[in-house]
Amino acid sequence: MKPLLMIEDNPDIQTQMKWGFNKEYDIVLASDRITALKLFKKKHIPVVTLDLGLPPDENDASEGLLCLREILLEAPQTKVIIVTGNDDRENALKAIHLGAYDYYLKPVKIAELNAIIQRAYYLYEIENENSKLHIMLEHEVGYAGMIGQSQEMQKIFDTIHKVASTDATILITGESGTGKELVAQAIHEKSLRKKGPFIAINCGAIPETLLESELFGHEKGAFTGAYAQQNGKFEYADKGTLFLDEIAEMSPSLQAKLLRFLQERKIQRVGGRNDIEINTRVIAATNIDLTAAMKEGGFREDLFYRISVISINVPPLKERGNDIRLLANAFLERYKVMFKKKIKGFSNKALEAIENYAWPGNVRELENKLQKAVITADSNIIEPYHLGLEEQSEIDRENLKKRYEGVTLKEARKKLEKDLIASVVKRHNGNIKRASEELGVSRPTLYDLIDKYKLPIKDELKD
C-alpha cells in the first residue's frame, strides 16, 4: 500500500482518518512537528496531510507553517495537503503560497479528502517519472539524445562504444523511422573524428543524375549548368563522417565509384581526371534487405561486404518494450517547453494506448503524434484522442469485425493463425529463426505452417 503521513494532534480526527484510510494507505501518524519530521525523513513519504494548528499552540498556525517549510526543504516534490478549520482559510492560502499542494477545510469527509489525496499521488508519480527521464536524458546525451533501457537498445549502445573509436565502415539496418541516423551521429560523436564534420545525404531523395555530383563533386563544364567547380559530400566530410542513408537506392555505377573509394580512399570529381585523397569514414544505412537485393542483382556483393564490416540492426519501436513510454515522455517534455504548454503528463488510458499501438512509423511516428498532441491538447493531461489513437482503435475494431463476421470459431482460429504468421515473418524481414522464436514454435513447424496456409512469403525466407 502507498504510505500516507497524517500530521494531526486531535485524537478524534486521528481516529476518524485512520479508520477511513487504512484500507487504501499505509497510515503513519504524527501529533507534532518534531515527530512528523523524524518520520518523514525516515520513510520518505510522498503525500502528507498537515493540520496547521500543531502544539504547543493549536490556535497559532506558525508551527504548522514551519513544518510545511521543513518538509518541502527536505523533499520539494512532496505533496502536502493542508487540512485545517474553516476559520483558518487565510493561513491555508498562505500555505499554498509556500508550496503546499492543496488545502481541505474541516470537518473531514473521507471521500472528498481521498479524491484530493489520489490526485496528489497521481501528480507525484507523473513528476517522479519525468524526473527519472531527465536524469536518463542527461546520461544518454553522449548518444545524440537516444533513449533506451531495453536490452536491444543497450546492445546498440554497447556496440557504438566498442566501434566508435575505430575507422571501420558500418552498415545500419532497420525499418524507416527507427532512428538509424541518430545511431550514425552517436558513432561520430563518440569517435576520434567528433571535431570533424558529420555530413548526411539521403541517396533515395536525390535524382540519380544529380546524386553523383552531390557525392563526388564536379569540375567546371562537366555538364550543362556546371558553371563552376563544386566540391561533393565526400570532400566536405574530409576528416569527419559521411552518412549515406538509403544506400540501396544507389545506382550500379555509383556503387562502383563508392567501392573504389572504400578500397583506395580516393575520388574523382565528375568531369575530372585527378585523384583526390579523402580521409572520411563512411556509415551507410538501409531499410531494404540487401541480401535479397544482391540475389536480384540490385546491389553489388563486393560493396555489401565492404560497407558491412560492422552491422547494427535498429529494432522497430514495438520491440523495445518500456522504451516506448520513455520516448513518449521525452517528446512530451521537449514539445511542451517548445510550445509553452502547461501539460503535466499522460492519462493512464493514453499510456495504455501508446503501449498497445503497433507504431508502423516507429519513433518518427511517435514523435509526430506527440508534437500534434501537445499543440492541440485542450487539457493539462494528454488523452488518447489527443494522440489520434482512440480513432485508430475504432478503425481496428471495425476491420476486425468485418474480417471475422459470419465465420465459425474454427475458421476464425485459422484466419488468426494465418494473419499472425504472415505479420511476424514480415516484421522480421523473412528471418525464419527470429520469427519462430517470437511465435514460440520450431523452425520446421513454422515452415509447415507457411506451406499449409500457402503464404506468399516463402521466397523471402532466410534461415
Secondary structure by P-SEA (a helix, b strand, c coil): cbbbbbbcccaaaaaaaaaacccccbbbbbccaaaaaaaaaaccccbbbbccccccccccaaaaaaaaaaaaaacccbbbbbbbcccaaaaaaaaaaacccccccccccaaaaaaaaaaaaaaaaaaaaaaaaaaaaaaaccccccccccaaaaaaaaaaaaccccccbbbbbbcccccaaaaaaaaaaacccccbbbbbbccccccccccccccccccccccccccbbbbccccccccbbbbbcccccccaaaaaaaaaaaaccccccccccbbbbbbbbbbbbbccaaaaaaaaccccaaaaaaaacbbbbbbccccccaaaaaaaaaaaaaaaaaaccccccccaaaaaaaaaccccccaaaaaaaaaaaaaacccccccccccaaaaaaaaaaaaaaaaaccccaaaaaaaaaaaaaaaaaaaaccaaaaaaaaacccaaaaaaaaaaacccccccccc
